[in-house]
Amino acid sequence: MQLSLKVGSAIVVVACSLHALGAQDLAPRAYVITPLHSNAVTLTGSFYDGSIDFNGALPGSDATGKYGVPVFSYYHAFSFFGRSANAVASLPHGVGNFQETVMGAGTELYRSGLIDSVYRFSVNLKGGPAGSRED
């Protein structure tokens, strides 16, 4: 009886906490040790082309899209309580063309604009003491 109560309680706790779980954002170079006061400006981009499946939620068919997302990022390295740390700010901009057939008529859509910006703060808590360029 006692064991089944513990197992049941554990299942309830795990099931209730599932909605709070989120995916991890893998950030390359988040914990790379760079010299103090190093800066970097990067411009990256992604291009996507393919069909769109609305899964019956909308009355259209043959939906396709082509869009690109260039991302402008600024990186700065500094010391945080003697540990190597860095901060990154990224500003993406999306540009896309979409086509779909709705009730026999073709529909086209163009969208361009800023996407949600991303800010990251990383600290090496173990290892990785902050160092100057000479170190």
The first five atom37 places (N, CA, C, CB, O) and aatype in JSON, in Angstrom:
{
  "aatype": [12, 5, 10, 15, 10, 11, 19, 7, 15, 0, 9, 19, 19, 19, 0, 4, 15, 10, 8, 0, 10, 7, 0, 5, 3, 10, 0, 14, 1, 0, 18, 19, 9, 16, 14, 10, 8, 15, 2, 0, 19, 16, 10, 16, 7, 15, 13, 18, 3, 7, 15, 9, 3, 13, 2, 7, 0, 10, 14, 7, 15, 3, 0, 16, 7, 11, 18, 7, 19, 14, 19, 13, 15, 18, 18, 8, 0, 13, 15, 13, 13, 7, 1, 15, 0, 2, 0, 19, 0, 15, 10, 14, 8, 7, 19, 7, 2, 13, 5, 6, 16, 19, 12, 7, 0, 7, 16, 6, 10, 18, 1, 15, 7, 10, 9, 3, 15, 19, 18, 1, 13, 15, 19, 2, 10, 11, 7, 7, 14, 0, 7, 15, 1, 6, 3],
  "atom_mask": [
    [1, 1, 1, 1, 1],
    [1, 1, 1, 1, 1],
    [1, 1, 1, 1, 1],
    [1, 1, 1, 1, 1],
    [1, 1, 1, 1, 1],
    [1, 1, 1, 1, 1],
    [1, 1, 1, 1, 1],
    [1, 1, 1, 0, 1],
    [1, 1, 1, 1, 1],
    [1, 1, 1, 1, 1],
    [1, 1, 1, 1, 1],
    [1, 1, 1, 1, 1],
    [1, 1, 1, 1, 1],
    [1, 1, 1, 1, 1],
    [1, 1, 1, 1, 1],
    [1, 1, 1, 1, 1],
    [1, 1, 1, 1, 1],
    [1, 1, 1, 1, 1],
    [1, 1, 1, 1, 1],
    [1, 1, 1, 1, 1],
    [1, 1, 1, 1, 1],
    [1, 1, 1, 0, 1],
    [1, 1, 1, 1, 1],
    [1, 1, 1, 1, 1],
    [1, 1, 1, 1, 1],
    [1, 1, 1, 1, 1],
    [1, 1, 1, 1, 1],
    [1, 1, 1, 1, 1],
    [1, 1, 1, 1, 1],
    [1, 1, 1, 1, 1],
    [1, 1, 1, 1, 1],
    [1, 1, 1, 1, 1],
    [1, 1, 1, 1, 1],
    [1, 1, 1, 1, 1],
    [1, 1, 1, 1, 1],
    [1, 1, 1, 1, 1],
    [1, 1, 1, 1, 1],
    [1, 1, 1, 1, 1],
    [1, 1, 1, 1, 1],
    [1, 1, 1, 1, 1],
    [1, 1, 1, 1, 1],
    [1, 1, 1, 1, 1],
    [1, 1, 1, 1, 1],
    [1, 1, 1, 1, 1],
    [1, 1, 1, 0, 1],
    [1, 1, 1, 1, 1],
    [1, 1, 1, 1, 1],
    [1, 1, 1, 1, 1],
    [1, 1, 1, 1, 1],
    [1, 1, 1, 0, 1],
    [1, 1, 1, 1, 1],
    [1, 1, 1, 1, 1],
    [1, 1, 1, 1, 1],
    [1, 1, 1, 1, 1],
    [1, 1, 1, 1, 1],
    [1, 1, 1, 0, 1],
    [1, 1, 1, 1, 1],
    [1, 1, 1, 1, 1],
    [1, 1, 1, 1, 1],
    [1, 1, 1, 0, 1],
    [1, 1, 1, 1, 1],
    [1, 1, 1, 1, 1],
    [1, 1, 1, 1, 1],
    [1, 1, 1, 1, 1],
    [1, 1, 1, 0, 1],
    [1, 1, 1, 1, 1],
    [1, 1, 1, 1, 1],
    [1, 1, 1, 0, 1],
    [1, 1, 1, 1, 1],
    [1, 1, 1, 1, 1],
    [1, 1, 1, 1, 1],
    [1, 1, 1, 1, 1],
    [1, 1, 1, 1, 1],
    [1, 1, 1, 1, 1],
    [1, 1, 1, 1, 1],
    [1, 1, 1, 1, 1],
    [1, 1, 1, 1, 1],
    [1, 1, 1, 1, 1],
    [1, 1, 1, 1, 1],
    [1, 1, 1, 1, 1],
    [1, 1, 1, 1, 1],
    [1, 1, 1, 0, 1],
    [1, 1, 1, 1, 1],
    [1, 1, 1, 1, 1],
    [1, 1, 1, 1, 1],
    [1, 1, 1, 1, 1],
    [1, 1, 1, 1, 1],
    [1, 1, 1, 1, 1],
    [1, 1, 1, 1, 1],
    [1, 1, 1, 1, 1],
    [1, 1, 1, 1, 1],
    [1, 1, 1, 1, 1],
    [1, 1, 1, 1, 1],
    [1, 1, 1, 0, 1],
    [1, 1, 1, 1, 1],
    [1, 1, 1, 0, 1],
    [1, 1, 1, 1, 1],
    [1, 1, 1, 1, 1],
    [1, 1, 1, 1, 1],
    [1, 1, 1, 1, 1],
    [1, 1, 1, 1, 1],
    [1, 1, 1, 1, 1],
    [1, 1, 1, 1, 1],
    [1, 1, 1, 0, 1],
    [1, 1, 1, 1, 1],
    [1, 1, 1, 0, 1],
    [1, 1, 1, 1, 1],
    [1, 1, 1, 1, 1],
    [1, 1, 1, 1, 1],
    [1, 1, 1, 1, 1],
    [1, 1, 1, 1, 1],
    [1, 1, 1, 1, 1],
    [1, 1, 1, 0, 1],
    [1, 1, 1, 1, 1],
    [1, 1, 1, 1, 1],
    [1, 1, 1, 1, 1],
    [1, 1, 1, 1, 1],
    [1, 1, 1, 1, 1],
    [1, 1, 1, 1, 1],
    [1, 1, 1, 1, 1],
    [1, 1, 1, 1, 1],
    [1, 1, 1, 1, 1],
    [1, 1, 1, 1, 1],
    [1, 1, 1, 1, 1],
    [1, 1, 1, 1, 1],
    [1, 1, 1, 1, 1],
    [1, 1, 1, 0, 1],
    [1, 1, 1, 0, 1],
    [1, 1, 1, 1, 1],
    [1, 1, 1, 1, 1],
    [1, 1, 1, 0, 1],
    [1, 1, 1, 1, 1],
    [1, 1, 1, 1, 1],
    [1, 1, 1, 1, 1],
    [1, 1, 1, 1, 1]
  ],
  "atom_positions": [
    [[0.84, -1.19, 0.0], [0.0, 0.0, 0.0], [0.88, 1.25, 0.0], [-0.95, 0.0, 1.22], [0.63, 2.19, -0.76]],
    [[1.9, 1.27, 0.85], [2.78, 2.42, 0.97], [3.56, 2.64, -0.33], [3.75, 2.22, 2.14], [3.72, 3.79, -0.76]],
    [[4.04, 1.57, -0.96], [4.79, 1.68, -2.21], [3.91, 2.22, -3.34], [5.37, 0.32, -2.6], [4.34, 3.08, -4.1]],
    [[2.69, 1.73, -3.44], [1.79, 2.19, -4.5], [1.41, 3.66, -4.31], [0.51, 1.32, -4.55], [1.21, 4.38, -5.29]],
    [[1.32, 4.12, -3.07], [1.03, 5.52, -2.8], [2.21, 6.4, -3.24], [0.74, 5.73, -1.29], [2.0, 7.47, -3.81]],
    [[3.44, 5.95, -2.99], [4.61, 6.7, -3.41], [4.73, 6.75, -4.93], [5.88, 6.09, -2.81], [5.02, 7.8, -5.49]],
    [[4.5, 5.62, -5.59], [4.56, 5.57, -7.05], [3.48, 6.45, -7.66], [4.42, 4.11, -7.55], [3.73, 7.18, -8.61]],
    [[2.29, 6.39, -7.11], [1.18, 7.22, -7.6], [1.47, 8.69, -7.43], [0.0, 0.0, 0.0], [1.19, 9.5, -8.32]],
    [[2.04, 9.05, -6.29], [2.39, 10.45, -6.05], [3.47, 10.92, -7.02], [2.88, 10.64, -4.6], [3.4, 12.04, -7.53]],
    [[4.44, 10.09, -7.29], [5.51, 10.44, -8.23], [4.95, 10.63, -9.63], [6.6, 9.36, -8.24], [5.36, 11.56, -10.33]],
    [[4.03, 9.79, -10.06], [3.42, 9.91, -11.38], [2.63, 11.22, -11.49], [2.5, 8.71, -11.67], [2.7, 11.89, -12.51]],
    [[1.89, 11.57, -10.44], [1.11, 12.81, -10.45], [2.04, 14.03, -10.53], [0.22, 12.9, -9.19], [1.76, 14.97, -11.27]],
    [[3.13, 14.02, -9.76], [4.07, 15.14, -9.77], [4.71, 15.29, -11.15], [5.15, 14.95, -8.69], [4.82, 16.4, -11.66]],
    [[5.13, 14.18, -11.75], [5.76, 14.24, -13.07], [4.75, 14.7, -14.12], [6.34, 12.86, -13.45], [5.07, 15.53, -14.96]],
    [[3.53, 14.17, -14.08], [2.52, 14.54, -15.06], [2.14, 16.01, -14.95], [1.27, 13.67, -14.89], [1.91, 16.67, -15.97]],
    [[2.07, 16.53, -13.75], [1.7, 17.94, -13.56], [2.83, 18.89, -13.97], [1.33, 18.2, -12.1], [2.57, 20.03, -14.33]],
    [[4.06, 18.43, -13.93], [5.18, 19.31, -14.27], [5.53, 19.27, -15.76], [6.39, 18.94, -13.45], [6.39, 20.03, -16.19]],
    [[4.9, 18.41, -16.54], [5.24, 18.3, -17.95], [4.95, 19.57, -18.73], [4.49, 17.15, -18.56], [5.68, 19.89, -19.67]],
    [[3.92, 20.3, -18.36], [3.6, 21.53, -19.09], [4.64, 22.62, -18.87], [2.23, 22.03, -18.68], [4.73, 23.56, -19.66]],
    [[5.43, 22.51, -17.81], [6.45, 23.52, -17.51], [7.77, 23.25, -18.22], [6.68, 23.58, -16.01], [8.67, 24.1, -18.2]],
    [[7.92, 22.09, -18.86], [9.17, 21.75, -19.53], [9.28, 22.5, -20.85], [9.26, 20.24, -19.77], [8.29, 22.71, -21.54]],
    [[10.47, 22.9, -21.19], [10.71, 23.59, -22.44], [11.91, 23.02, -23.15], [0.0, 0.0, 0.0], [12.7, 22.28, -22.56]],
    [[12.04, 23.35, -24.43], [13.16, 22.85, -25.21], [14.41, 23.67, -24.91], [12.84, 22.89, -26.71], [14.33, 24.85, -24.57]],
    [[15.55, 23.05, -25.05], [16.82, 23.73, -24.84], [17.25, 24.38, -26.14], [17.91, 22.75, -24.32], [17.18, 23.77, -27.2]],
    [[17.7, 25.61, -26.05], [18.22, 26.32, -27.21], [19.73, 26.12, -27.23], [17.85, 27.84, -27.17], [20.45, 26.67, -26.4]],
    [[20.21, 25.32, -28.17], [21.64, 25.05, -28.26], [22.34, 26.24, -28.91], [21.91, 23.75, -29.05], [22.1, 26.54, -30.08]],
    [[23.18, 26.89, -28.16], [23.87, 28.08, -28.65], [25.34, 27.78, -28.83], [23.67, 29.27, -27.67], [26.06, 27.57, -27.85]],
    [[25.81, 27.75, -30.07], [27.23, 27.51, -30.28], [28.07, 28.65, -29.72], [27.53, 27.32, -31.77], [27.66, 29.81, -29.77]],
    [[29.2, 28.32, -29.19], [30.15, 29.27, -28.62], [29.61, 30.02, -27.4], [30.56, 30.27, -29.66], [30.13, 31.09, -27.07]],
    [[28.6, 29.5, -26.73], [28.06, 30.18, -25.55], [29.06, 30.16, -24.4], [26.74, 29.52, -25.11], [29.09, 31.1, -23.6]],
    [[29.87, 29.12, -24.3], [30.8, 28.99, -23.17], [32.26, 28.97, -23.62], [30.49, 27.73, -22.4], [33.12, 28.47, -22.89]],
    [[32.55, 29.51, -24.78], [33.93, 29.61, -25.25], [34.63, 30.71, -24.46], [33.98, 29.92, -26.79], [34.08, 31.78, -24.25]],
    [[35.84, 30.42, -24.02], [36.6, 31.4, -23.25], [37.31, 32.33, -24.23], [37.63, 30.7, -22.29], [38.19, 31.9, -24.98]],
    [[36.92, 33.58, -24.23], [37.53, 34.58, -25.09], [38.18, 35.64, -24.22], [36.48, 35.21, -26.05], [37.78, 35.82, -23.06]],
    [[39.17, 36.36, -24.73], [39.83, 37.4, -23.93], [38.83, 38.49, -23.5], [40.99, 38.03, -24.74], [37.83, 38.74, -24.17]],
    [[39.14, 39.1, -22.37], [38.27, 40.17, -21.87], [38.1, 41.28, -22.89], [38.84, 40.75, -20.58], [39.04, 41.61, -23.62]],
    [[36.94, 41.84, -22.94], [36.58, 42.96, -23.81], [36.68, 42.64, -25.3], [37.46, 44.15, -23.49], [36.87, 43.54, -26.12]],
    [[36.55, 41.37, -25.65], [36.49, 40.98, -27.06], [35.08, 41.28, -27.58], [36.85, 39.47, -27.25], [34.09, 41.11, -26.86]],
    [[35.01, 41.71, -28.81], [33.73, 42.01, -29.45], [33.67, 41.3, -30.79], [33.53, 43.53, -29.63], [34.7, 41.08, -31.43]],
    [[32.48, 40.95, -31.21], [32.29, 40.36, -32.53], [30.92, 40.77, -33.06], [32.44, 38.82, -32.49], [29.94, 40.79, -32.31]],
    [[30.87, 41.07, -34.33], [29.62, 41.34, -35.02], [29.48, 40.27, -36.09], [29.58, 42.8, -35.64], [30.39, 40.08, -36.9]],
    [[28.35, 39.57, -36.09], [28.15, 38.5, -37.07], [26.83, 38.7, -37.81], [28.16, 37.12, -36.37], [25.88, 39.26, -37.27]],
    [[26.81, 38.25, -39.03], [25.61, 38.26, -39.84], [25.44, 36.85, -40.39], [25.68, 39.34, -40.99], [26.28, 36.38, -41.16]],
    [[24.37, 36.2, -40.0], [24.09, 34.85, -40.48], [22.74, 34.87, -41.19], [24.09, 33.81, -39.3], [21.98, 35.83, -41.06]],
    [[22.46, 33.83, -41.92], [21.2, 33.78, -42.64], [20.73, 32.36, -42.86], [0.0, 0.0, 0.0], [21.52, 31.42, -42.9]],
    [[19.41, 32.23, -43.01], [18.79, 30.95, -43.31], [17.77, 31.17, -44.42], [18.12, 30.32, -42.05], [17.14, 32.22, -44.49]],
    [[17.62, 30.16, -45.3], [16.64, 30.23, -46.37], [15.79, 28.97, -46.34], [17.32, 30.4, -47.76], [16.32, 27.87, -46.2]],
    [[14.5, 29.13, -46.45], [13.57, 28.01, -46.39], [12.67, 28.05, -47.63], [12.71, 28.06, -45.09], [12.24, 29.12, -48.06]],
    [[12.4, 26.88, -48.18], [11.56, 26.77, -49.38], [10.84, 25.44, -49.31], [12.41, 26.9, -50.69], [11.48, 24.4, -49.15]],
    [[9.51, 25.46, -49.44], [8.79, 24.2, -49.42], [7.29, 24.38, -49.27], [0.0, 0.0, 0.0], [6.78, 25.5, -49.27]],
    [[6.62, 23.26, -49.15], [5.16, 23.29, -49.02], [4.77, 23.47, -47.55], [4.54, 22.01, -49.59], [5.54, 23.17, -46.64]],
    [[3.53, 23.96, -47.36], [3.0, 24.2, -46.02], [1.78, 23.32, -45.83], [2.65, 25.71, -45.81], [0.88, 23.32, -46.66]],
    [[1.74, 22.57, -44.74], [0.61, 21.69, -44.44], [-0.18, 22.29, -43.29], [1.1, 20.25, -44.09], [0.29, 22.33, -42.15]],
    [[-1.4, 22.75, -43.59], [-2.25, 23.34, -42.55], [-3.05, 22.28, -41.8], [-3.2, 24.34, -43.16], [-3.77, 22.6, -40.86]],
    [[-2.91, 21.03, -42.19], [-3.54, 19.91, -41.5], [-5.06, 20.05, -41.41], [-2.95, 19.78, -40.1], [-5.66, 19.65, -40.42]],
    [[-5.68, 20.63, -42.44], [-7.13, 20.78, -42.47], [-7.67, 21.94, -41.66], [0.0, 0.0, 0.0], [-8.89, 22.12, -41.6]],
    [[-6.82, 22.73, -41.03], [-7.28, 23.85, -40.21], [-7.79, 25.01, -41.06], [-6.16, 24.33, -39.3], [-8.62, 25.79, -40.6]],
    [[-7.29, 25.13, -42.29], [-7.71, 26.2, -43.2], [-8.22, 25.57, -44.49], [-6.53, 27.19, -43.5], [-7.82, 24.46, -44.84]],
    [[-9.12, 26.28, -45.21], [-9.72, 25.68, -46.41], [-8.83, 25.68, -47.65], [-10.97, 26.39, -46.74], [-9.27, 25.22, -48.7]],
    [[-7.63, 26.16, -47.57], [-6.74, 26.24, -48.73], [-6.04, 24.94, -49.04], [0.0, 0.0, 0.0], [-6.07, 23.98, -48.26]],
    [[-5.39, 24.93, -50.22], [-4.59, 23.76, -50.62], [-3.4, 24.25, -51.44], [-5.45, 22.74, -51.44], [-3.34, 25.42, -51.82]],
    [[-2.46, 23.35, -51.69], [-1.25, 23.66, -52.46], [-0.51, 24.88, -51.93], [-1.62, 23.88, -53.92], [-0.07, 25.72, -52.72]],
    [[-0.37, 25.01, -50.63], [0.32, 26.15, -50.03], [1.83, 25.93, -50.07], [-0.15, 26.37, -48.58], [2.33, 24.86, -49.72]],
    [[2.54, 26.96, -50.52], [4.0, 26.91, -50.56], [4.54, 28.23, -50.03], [4.52, 26.64, -52.01], [3.85, 29.24, -49.99]],
    [[5.79, 28.19, -49.63], [6.41, 29.4, -49.12], [7.9, 29.4, -49.34], [0.0, 0.0, 0.0], [8.55, 28.35, -49.35]],
    [[8.44, 30.6, -49.52], [9.88, 30.82, -49.62], [10.18, 32.02, -48.73], [10.36, 31.06, -51.12], [9.62, 33.1, -48.92]],
    [[11.06, 31.81, -47.76], [11.41, 32.94, -46.89], [12.84, 32.81, -46.4], [10.45, 33.04, -45.71], [13.38, 31.71, -46.26]],
    [[13.42, 33.96, -46.13], [14.79, 34.04, -45.64], [14.81, 34.81, -44.33], [0.0, 0.0, 0.0], [13.99, 35.69, -44.09]],
    [[15.78, 34.45, -43.49], [15.91, 35.1, -42.18], [17.39, 35.45, -41.95], [15.37, 34.17, -41.04], [18.15, 34.62, -41.46]],
    [[17.79, 36.69, -42.3], [19.13, 37.14, -41.91], [19.12, 37.57, -40.44], [19.61, 38.3, -42.82], [18.15, 38.17, -39.97]],
    [[20.2, 37.28, -39.72], [20.27, 37.61, -38.29], [21.56, 38.4, -38.03], [20.22, 36.31, -37.42], [22.66, 37.93, -38.32]],
    [[21.41, 39.58, -37.47], [22.52, 40.43, -37.08], [22.76, 40.23, -35.59], [22.24, 41.94, -37.41], [21.83, 40.39, -34.79]],
    [[24.0, 39.88, -35.18], [24.31, 39.61, -33.77], [25.53, 40.41, -33.32], [24.56, 38.11, -33.55], [26.45, 40.67, -34.1]],
    [[25.52, 40.79, -32.04], [26.65, 41.48, -31.42], [27.05, 40.69, -30.18], [26.29, 42.96, -31.05], [26.21, 40.36, -29.35]],
    [[28.35, 40.37, -30.06], [28.91, 39.56, -28.97], [29.92, 40.41, -28.2], [29.59, 38.26, -29.53], [30.72, 41.13, -28.79]],
    [[29.87, 40.32, -26.86], [30.85, 41.02, -26.01], [31.26, 40.11, -24.86], [30.26, 42.37, -25.47], [30.41, 39.55, -24.18]],
    [[32.58, 39.96, -24.65], [33.11, 39.14, -23.56], [33.58, 40.03, -22.42], [34.28, 38.24, -24.05], [34.14, 41.11, -22.65]],
    [[33.35, 39.57, -21.18], [33.75, 40.35, -20.01], [33.95, 39.42, -18.82], [32.69, 41.44, -19.69], [33.73, 38.21, -18.93]],
    [[34.36, 39.98, -17.69], [34.57, 39.22, -16.46], [33.36, 39.38, -15.56], [35.86, 39.69, -15.73], [32.87, 40.49, -15.35]],
    [[32.87, 38.27, -15.04], [31.73, 38.27, -14.11], [32.19, 37.57, -12.83], [30.46, 37.55, -14.74], [32.23, 36.35, -12.78]],
    [[32.53, 38.35, -11.81], [33.08, 37.84, -10.56], [34.31, 36.96, -10.81], [32.01, 37.05, -9.8], [34.46, 35.91, -10.18]],
    [[35.17, 37.38, -11.73], [36.4, 36.67, -12.03], [36.25, 35.5, -12.98], [0.0, 0.0, 0.0], [37.23, 34.84, -13.29]],
    [[35.04, 35.23, -13.44], [34.79, 34.12, -14.37], [34.59, 34.68, -15.77], [33.55, 33.29, -13.92], [34.18, 35.82, -15.94]],
    [[34.89, 33.86, -16.76], [34.69, 34.24, -18.16], [33.19, 34.3, -18.45], [35.4, 33.25, -19.11], [32.46, 33.35, -18.16]],
    [[32.73, 35.41, -19.02], [31.31, 35.58, -19.33], [31.17, 36.3, -20.66], [30.58, 36.35, -18.2], [32.11, 36.95, -21.12]],
    [[30.0, 36.18, -21.26], [29.72, 36.92, -22.49], [28.24, 37.21, -22.61], [30.21, 36.14, -23.71], [27.4, 36.55, -21.98]],
    [[27.93, 38.2, -23.41], [26.55, 38.57, -23.69], [26.4, 38.71, -25.2], [26.15, 39.9, -22.96], [27.29, 39.21, -25.89]],
    [[25.26, 38.25, -25.71], [24.98, 38.32, -27.14], [23.58, 38.89, -27.34], [25.11, 36.91, -27.8], [22.64, 38.51, -26.64]],
    [[23.45, 39.79, -28.28], [22.15, 40.32, -28.7], [21.98, 40.02, -30.18], [22.03, 41.86, -28.4], [22.86, 40.35, -30.98]],
    [[20.86, 39.41, -30.56], [20.61, 39.04, -31.95], [19.31, 39.67, -32.42], [20.55, 37.51, -32.12], [18.31, 39.68, -31.7]],
    [[19.33, 40.2, -33.64], [18.17, 40.85, -34.22], [17.88, 40.23, -35.59], [18.41, 42.39, -34.35], [18.54, 40.57, -36.57]],
    [[16.89, 39.31, -35.67], [16.55, 38.68, -36.95], [15.51, 39.5, -37.73], [16.04, 37.26, -36.72], [14.7, 40.21, -37.15]],
    [[15.56, 39.36, -39.05], [14.61, 40.03, -39.94], [14.12, 39.0, -40.95], [15.27, 41.26, -40.67], [14.92, 38.36, -41.63]],
    [[12.82, 38.82, -41.05], [12.26, 37.81, -41.96], [11.68, 38.44, -43.21], [0.0, 0.0, 0.0], [11.04, 39.49, -43.15]],
    [[11.9, 37.8, -44.36], [11.34, 38.22, -45.64], [10.79, 36.98, -46.31], [12.42, 38.94, -46.54], [11.53, 36.02, -46.54]],
    [[9.49, 36.98, -46.65], [8.91, 35.78, -47.23], [7.82, 36.02, -48.25], [0.0, 0.0, 0.0], [7.12, 37.04, -48.2]],
    [[7.68, 35.07, -49.17], [6.61, 35.03, -50.15], [5.87, 33.71, -49.98], [7.16, 35.19, -51.61], [6.49, 32.65, -49.91]],
    [[4.53, 33.77, -49.92], [3.71, 32.59, -49.71], [2.6, 32.57, -50.76], [3.12, 32.57, -48.28], [2.05, 33.61, -51.12]],
    [[2.27, 31.36, -51.26], [1.21, 31.17, -52.23], [0.28, 30.05, -51.75], [1.79, 30.84, -53.63], [0.72, 29.1, -51.09]],
    [[-1.02, 30.19, -52.09], [-1.99, 29.18, -51.7], [-3.2, 29.27, -52.62], [-2.41, 29.35, -50.2], [-3.49, 30.33, -53.18]],
    [[-3.89, 28.15, -52.78], [-5.14, 28.12, -53.54], [-6.29, 28.0, -52.54], [-5.16, 26.93, -54.57], [-6.37, 27.04, -51.77]],
    [[-7.19, 29.0, -52.58], [-8.36, 29.01, -51.67], [-9.61, 29.05, -52.53], [-8.31, 30.24, -50.68], [-9.83, 30.01, -53.27]],
    [[-10.43, 28.02, -52.44], [-11.69, 27.9, -53.2], [-11.48, 28.16, -54.7], [-12.74, 28.88, -52.65], [-12.28, 28.85, -55.34]],
    [[-10.41, 27.6, -55.23], [-10.14, 27.69, -56.66], [-9.4, 28.93, -57.1], [0.0, 0.0, 0.0], [-9.0, 29.02, -58.26]],
    [[-9.2, 29.89, -56.21], [-8.5, 31.12, -56.58], [-7.12, 31.15, -55.93], [-9.33, 32.37, -56.16], [-6.96, 30.79, -54.77]],
    [[-6.13, 31.58, -56.7], [-4.78, 31.68, -56.17], [-4.62, 32.92, -55.29], [0.0, 0.0, 0.0], [-5.14, 33.99, -55.61]],
    [[-3.91, 32.77, -54.21], [-3.66, 33.86, -53.28], [-2.17, 33.95, -53.02], [-4.44, 33.66, -51.95], [-1.5, 32.94, -52.81]],
    [[-1.65, 35.17, -53.03], [-0.24, 35.38, -52.75], [-0.09, 36.35, -51.58], [0.5, 35.92, -53.99], [-0.93, 37.23, -51.38]],
    [[0.97, 36.17, -50.82], [1.2, 37.0, -49.64], [2.69, 37.27, -49.5], [0.64, 36.31, -48.36], [3.51, 36.36, -49.63]],
    [[3.04, 38.52, -49.24], [4.43, 38.92, -49.0], [4.51, 39.52, -47.61], [4.94, 39.94, -50.09], [3.69, 40.36, -47.25]],
    [[5.49, 39.09, -46.82], [5.68, 39.64, -45.49], [7.17, 39.93, -45.27], [5.15, 38.67, -44.4], [8.03, 39.16, -45.69]],
    [[7.44, 41.04, -44.62], [8.8, 41.43, -44.28], [8.77, 42.2, -42.98], [9.44, 42.27, -45.42], [7.93, 43.08, -42.78]],
    [[9.69, 41.86, -42.07], [9.73, 42.6, -40.82], [10.62, 41.94, -39.79], [0.0, 0.0, 0.0], [11.15, 40.84, -40.0]],
    [[10.76, 42.62, -38.66], [11.58, 42.1, -37.57], [10.89, 40.93, -36.88], [11.88, 43.2, -36.55], [9.67, 40.89, -36.75]],
    [[11.71, 39.97, -36.46], [11.24, 38.81, -35.72], [11.71, 39.0, -34.27], [11.77, 37.44, -36.34], [12.54, 39.87, -34.01]],
    [[11.2, 38.22, -33.35], [11.58, 38.35, -31.94], [13.09, 38.34, -31.77], [10.96, 37.22, -31.12], [13.78, 37.45, -32.26]],
    [[13.6, 39.34, -31.08], [15.04, 39.41, -30.82], [15.42, 38.42, -29.72], [15.45, 40.84, -30.42], [14.59, 38.0, -28.92]],
    [[16.7, 38.07, -29.7], [17.21, 37.09, -28.73], [18.37, 37.71, -27.97], [17.65, 35.77, -29.44], [19.26, 38.31, -28.57]],
    [[18.37, 37.55, -26.65], [19.44, 38.04, -25.8], [19.94, 36.88, -24.95], [18.97, 39.23, -24.91], [19.15, 36.12, -24.41]],
    [[21.28, 36.74, -24.84], [21.85, 35.63, -24.08], [22.98, 36.14, -23.19], [22.38, 34.52, -25.03], [23.79, 36.97, -23.61]],
    [[23.01, 35.63, -21.98], [24.07, 35.92, -21.01], [24.62, 34.58, -20.55], [23.55, 36.79, -19.8], [23.87, 33.75, -20.04]],
    [[25.94, 34.35, -20.73], [26.56, 33.07, -20.38], [27.74, 33.31, -19.46], [27.01, 32.31, -21.64], [28.5, 34.26, -19.64]],
    [[27.88, 32.42, -18.45], [28.98, 32.5, -17.5], [29.55, 31.09, -17.31], [28.52, 33.1, -16.13], [28.78, 30.14, -17.16]],
    [[30.88, 30.96, -17.33], [31.53, 29.69, -17.0], [31.69, 29.62, -15.48], [32.93, 29.57, -17.72], [32.56, 30.29, -14.91]],
    [[30.85, 28.84, -14.83], [30.89, 28.74, -13.37], [32.04, 27.88, -12.87], [29.59, 28.2, -12.85], [32.55, 28.09, -11.78]],
    [[32.43, 26.89, -13.67], [33.54, 26.01, -13.28], [34.57, 26.05, -14.39], [33.05, 24.53, -13.02], [34.24, 25.87, -15.56]],
    [[35.81, 26.29, -14.01], [36.86, 26.43, -15.02], [36.7, 27.77, -15.71], [0.0, 0.0, 0.0], [35.84, 28.56, -15.34]],
    [[37.5, 28.01, -16.67], [37.35, 29.2, -17.51], [37.45, 30.52, -16.78], [0.0, 0.0, 0.0], [36.53, 31.33, -16.87]],
    [[38.55, 30.79, -16.04], [38.67, 32.12, -15.43], [38.86, 33.16, -16.52], [39.86, 32.17, -14.42], [39.4, 32.88, -17.59]],
    [[38.39, 34.36, -16.23], [38.53, 35.45, -17.2], [40.0, 35.79, -17.39], [37.74, 36.71, -16.75], [40.76, 35.8, -16.42]],
    [[40.4, 36.05, -18.6], [41.8, 36.32, -18.88], [41.97, 37.43, -19.9], [0.0, 0.0, 0.0], [41.07, 37.72, -20.68]],
    [[43.13, 38.05, -19.87], [43.42, 39.12, -20.83], [43.9, 38.51, -22.14], [44.48, 40.11, -20.26], [44.02, 37.29, -22.26]],
    [[44.17, 39.34, -23.12], [44.65, 38.86, -24.42], [46.0, 38.16, -24.29], [44.75, 40.02, -25.41], [46.28, 37.21, -25.03]],
    [[46.83, 38.62, -23.38], [48.16, 38.03, -23.19], [48.09, 36.63, -22.59], [49.0, 38.93, -22.29], [48.94, 35.79, -22.89]],
    [[47.08, 36.37, -21.76], [46.93, 35.05, -21.13], [46.56, 34.02, -22.17], [45.86, 35.09, -20.01], [46.38, 32.85, -21.84]]
  ]
}
